[in-house]
């Protein structure tokens, strides 16, 4: 009986320690509306490309400054010379931490610093933005293949 009471007390203390502070606000969720964006990429390969991004995404923001962005997205890369296209699911979530660190998980279409636009799969760290406003991949643990190679 003593063991049971000690175990119950330990579980109660653990649950109390994990509980959110009373002053923490409820996270805010925005987005979720379907969208489509067509983005020209005339200069990243020896041939002209455009990317069509479709889906929906939402953003969850916490009082601490952390946020999570996730959704159902796909990108279709199309060669404008008529030589083909490829479609990829790119629904990896993004985590933005209080210190400004941005991490992506899953599959992404993104520019890799010093390499160029790629399909990147794995754990991804984003850094500064390129001149077009896209976040650069500065590190990843996984696999990457350049878009130009995929459509050559």
C-alpha positions in Angstrom: 0.0 0.0 0.0 2.9 2.4 0.8 4.4 1.7 -2.6 1.1 2.5 -4.3 0.8 5.8 -2.4 4.4 6.7 -3.2 3.9 5.9 -6.9 0.7 8.0 -7.0 2.4 10.9 -5.3 5.3 10.7 -7.8 2.9 10.7 -10.8 1.0 13.6 -9.3 4.2 15.7 -8.9 5.3 14.8 -12.4 2.0 15.8 -14.0 2.0 19.1 -12.0 5.6 19.9 -13.2 4.6 19.3 -16.8 1.5 21.4 -16.7 1.5 24.7 -18.6 1.8 27.9 -16.5 -1.5 29.5 -15.6 -0.6 32.7 -17.4 0.3 31.0 -20.8 -2.1 32.1 -23.5 -3.8 29.9 -25.9 -1.9 29.4 -29.2 -3.3 31.3 -32.2 -3.9 29.4 -35.4 -4.2 31.2 -38.8 -4.4 30.2 -42.4 -5.7 26.9 -43.8 -7.2 28.4 -46.9 -6.3 26.7 -50.2 -4.0 28.7 -52.5 -2.0 28.5 -55.7 1.1 30.5 -56.6 3.0 30.4 -59.8 6.7 31.5 -59.5 9.0 32.0 -62.5 12.6 30.7 -62.2 14.2 31.8 -65.5 17.8 31.7 -64.3 18.4 28.7 -62.1 19.0 26.1 -64.8 20.2 26.0 -68.4 16.5 26.0 -69.3 13.7 28.2 -67.9 11.4 26.8 -65.2 8.3 27.8 -63.3 7.1 26.4 -60.0 3.4 26.1 -59.2 2.8 25.7 -55.5 -0.6 24.4 -54.4 -2.2 23.5 -51.2 -3.1 25.0 -47.9 -1.0 25.7 -44.8 -1.6 27.0 -41.4 0.5 28.8 -38.7 0.3 28.1 -35.0 1.9 30.9 -32.9 2.7 30.5 -29.2 3.2 33.3 -26.6 6.8 32.3 -26.1 7.6 33.4 -29.7 7.8 29.8 -31.1 5.7 29.0 -34.1 4.8 25.9 -36.2 3.8 26.1 -39.9 2.4 23.0 -41.6 0.0 22.0 -44.2 -0.7 20.0 -47.4 1.5 21.4 -50.1 2.8 20.3 -53.5 5.0 21.9 -56.0 5.1 21.2 -59.7 8.3 22.3 -61.5 7.7 22.8 -65.2 10.2 23.3 -68.0 9.0 26.1 -70.1 10.5 24.6 -73.2 7.9 21.8 -73.0 10.4 19.1 -72.0 8.6 17.9 -68.9 7.6 18.6 -65.4 7.8 16.9 -61.9 5.5 17.2 -59.0 6.6 16.8 -55.3 4.8 16.8 -52.0 6.5 19.4 -49.9 4.4 19.4 -46.7 7.3 19.3 -44.2 6.5 21.4 -41.1 8.5 24.4 -40.1 9.5 25.2 -36.5 10.6 28.7 -35.6 12.1 29.0 -32.2 12.3 31.9 -29.7 16.0 32.6 -30.7 15.0 32.9 -34.4 16.3 29.4 -35.4 14.2 28.0 -38.2 14.1 24.2 -38.7 12.2 22.2 -41.4 11.4 18.5 -41.3 10.4 16.4 -44.2 10.5 17.3 -47.9 11.2 20.8 -49.1 11.8 22.7 -52.4 14.4 25.2 -51.3 17.7 26.9 -52.3 20.7 25.4 -50.6 23.4 27.9 -49.8 26.2 27.5 -52.4 24.4 24.8 -54.3 21.1 26.1 -55.7 17.4 25.1 -55.8 16.9 21.5 -54.7 14.4 19.0 -53.4 15.7 18.5 -49.8 14.4 15.7 -47.5 15.4 15.3 -43.9 16.1 17.7 -41.0 16.8 21.1 -42.4 18.2 24.3 -40.9 17.4 27.6 -42.6 19.4 30.8 -42.4 19.3 34.1 -44.2 17.1 34.9 -47.2 18.3 34.9 -50.8 17.8 38.1 -52.9 14.3 36.7 -54.0 13.1 36.4 -50.4 13.5 32.6 -50.1 15.1 31.2 -46.9 18.4 29.5 -47.7 19.2 26.0 -46.4 22.4 26.3 -44.5 22.5 22.7 -43.2 20.6 19.5 -43.6 20.7 15.9 -42.5 19.2 13.8 -45.2 19.2 13.9 -49.0 19.2 16.7 -51.6 18.9 16.6 -55.4 19.2 19.8 -57.5 16.0 20.8 -59.4 18.0 21.1 -62.6 19.2 17.5 -62.4 15.7 16.3 -61.7 14.4 17.9 -64.9 17.4 17.5 -67.2 
